[in-house]
Amino acid sequence: MERVGVVGCGLMGSGIAEIAARSGSDVVVVERDEAALAVGQERIEKSLSRAVSSGKVPEEEANLARGNLTFSTDFTSLSDRQLVIEAVAEDEDIKVSVFKTLDEVLDDPEAILATNTSSIPIIKLAMTTKRPEQVIGMHFFNPVPVLKLTELISSLLTSDETTQRVRDYATGPLKKRVITSPDRAGFVVNALLIPYLLSAIRMLESGFASAEDIDTGMVVGCAHPLGPLALTDLIGLDTTHAVADSLYAEFKEPHFAAPPLLSRMTQAGLLGRKTGQGFYSYKK
């Protein structure tokens, strides 16, 4: 995977682009407009600078990554890519549109299309292309440069060769620990995580306990690095809601249903860290 593309340069896309560039791949990042692209570039630069100042990444590696990155708003700049990873918003319509476009602009008939979706069935995206055997789920975790896990999700039509090529890239140059999942909403991690987060929101909503006590209980009592409400703020309330909706649509189980409080906060734009306010305030 010498030539990699990333579509989307938000929290996830920027992290994926960074680790791919640090691994030595030539990386083209595509965003919807110049403003979003500038924010993404700044996010990657801050991440690289932090990694250097903390001693986790040598200056030479950071400079290599900077030199491996190209930014664009034009999908045709991805035409020669061997692997393109989609990391746009967790919205099925948006992702379908991206996959249709990528299928048209990629020159290499063997090029692989991967999605960083948290919950949308891979086969839904694969069937919008003429290459469903080369479509796979490649689900990273935030922050991508720090967390070592990647979930690989093959659809019913993903070829063994595609799965092996992506696994080799993830475990080799990207240095990720890989787990595999069947193509079911939520995959492994979110099928377990989302009901836990929703339960914490219901507990807060009912007045059973405060946000601080819920999170302290799980951090101090269970040794979790973050409490469930702080973690929801980090993930993004909109993303949490979207994943819950996908899980509920597939399984129709009550514990996957988004609580009213989550719905109202999402509608109000209180999305967590990304907006400065969620269950906690992050405004400076």
Buried (B, 14 or more C-beta within 10 A) or exposed (E): BEBBBBBBBBBBBBBBBBBBBBBBBBBBBBBBEEEBBEEBBEBBBEBBEEBBEEEEBEEEBBEBBBEBBBBBBEBEBBBBBBBBBBBBBBEBEBBBEBBEBBBEBBEEEEBBBBBBBBBBBBBBBBBBBEBBBBBBBBBBBBBBBEEEBBBBBBBEBBBEEBBEBBBEBBBEBBEBEBBEBEBBBBBBBBBEBBBBBBBBBBBBEEEEBEBEEBBEBBBEEEEBEBBBBBBBBBBBBBBBBBBBBBBBEBBEEEBBBBBEBBBEBBEEEBBBBBBEBBBBEEEE
